[in-house]
Amino acid sequence: MAMDGLAEQAGLLARGEVSSVEMVSASLERIEHKASLGAFRVVRADAALEEARRADKRLAEGERLPLLGVPVAIKDDTDLAGETTPFAVRGDHPVAARDAEVVRRLRAAGAVIVGKTTTCEVGLWPFSESAGYGAARNPWNEAYSPGGSSGGSAAAVAAGMVAAAVGSDGAGSIRIPAAWTGLVGIKPQRGRVSGFPHTDPFNGITVWGPIARSVGDAALLLDVLTGSHPEDVYQLDPPVTPFAEAARRDPGRLRVAVSFRTAFGVSGRLDPEIRAAVERIARRLTSLGHKVFPADPDYGLVGLGLVPRGTSGVADRLDMMNDPRPERRTEVEARIGRLVGRRLLPLAKRMDPGLRRRVGRIFQVADVVLTPTTARLPLRVGAFDGAGYQRTQSGSAAACPYAWTWNVLGWPGVNVPAGFSRSGLPIGAQLLGHDSDEATIISLAAQLEAVEGWTDRRPA
């Protein structure tokens, strides 16, 4: 039961083959059994079981909702009424009085939230470790990181603690941990999922989305999360068809551009095992009838759209906290944001239309762009312990130069498992889509899953 998928668990509950109390109890037992992974910052055992008992009553009365009684997890950057939201920063954090919009939508779908998952300070790094709240570890090999900053969510899913979890992605923070744990992670279009009470999260680069073992489960969770709050800066019309339907649909014959170029032209540092894995996925797509060819997006000065948003976003989050006591490297990032990032933010936003036109030219010849998700295999836990800002920033940029560009553009992307290294560590590939075109990359990812069979690969 613990290793069943999200849709499978919802089906079992709806048919009365298992109770929510049994399912949530199994999730909590798995969390306790795999506590060494450090996936959760807080576990809501008593509250989750009480919610499960209420879900069983509703199920017995004939109520049906997409996730009624199903246990899920959320990242610790998300407000959950009755819990604090430290975002891995030590400080005097108040208890949240209200749920974030994504939590409200999860509850409206009937989900039971078993806990909040481990991250790094203010979501800055591609690992989920902090001085105040410990480290999340990779279920495939606990000496390695599950990635970041949604690493706790990825570890929880990969280890079977929950069938799916919510993460957030400001520079790859869903796709990177999905890549390093062998999962599917979807970064939706900007504005697809509300970040409220943050109306413009990290100035438009951050969006919340699903991490799951299968494309269908990720699409189902994305359907649940989709929707705007009236105060959101970015708002989208609801999708014409559910994303879960896109996961069941044949994508047709697509044009797929394969690119190993990064925004700064640094491609020589790509791990050869990752390059080989992405090339294998490209050949698989060719065998499925797609037109696959090498072509690079023209990124231009896209980096100027990231740095002001990210640094000022870190400053904003720290400035909202009561007596924050961040790590030195986090404070340096915030200081850059206060001194430079906020001044350049208007320029960064004015660049958006031109950047989208420039990078978007790739979609005149392609429907989807295939790239590596990361340039390096999973980092070792503690690789940056005690490191200052410059070493952590340069090391993170070298390991993960491929994901962040799509955050600046605001377009959707999905990580798909691409195999394993010789040492047994997962490798991921990105399918990157055009404006608001989650449906195409979800459909293509599901087609890949059907022939790759990655849902059957589980850590020991």
PETA-V959197 format. One line per field, one symbol per residue. psi: psi as a letter, one per 20 degrees, with the letter a starting at -180 (. if undefined). A space follows every 50 residues. Layout:
BEGIN
psi = ???
END
This chain:
BEGIN
psi = ghjqrghgghggghijiqqhggghghghhggghkhiikhphppmgggghg hhhhghggghjjqprhkoipprqqqkjppopiqrmhkjpqanpqpphqqr hhgghghhijqooirpqqarokkhrkrmqqhhjapqqphhoiiqqjarik hggghhghjjhqhqqprqoikjighghggijkrppporqpigpqjpjohm plkiipqqrqprhqgggggghhgghpqqqhipgpqqqqqgqqhhhhijqp iaoqpopppjprhjjniijpphhgghghhghghghghjjqopqpppqnhc lhhiigghggghhgggghhiqolqmrqghghgghggghhgghhighgghh igggghgghihhjhiqhqpprqhriqrpqqpjhkpiqagghgghhghhhm jhhhhhhghjrqqppqpjbqrhjjpqqqqpoprroklhgghgggghgghh hhkiiioqq.
END
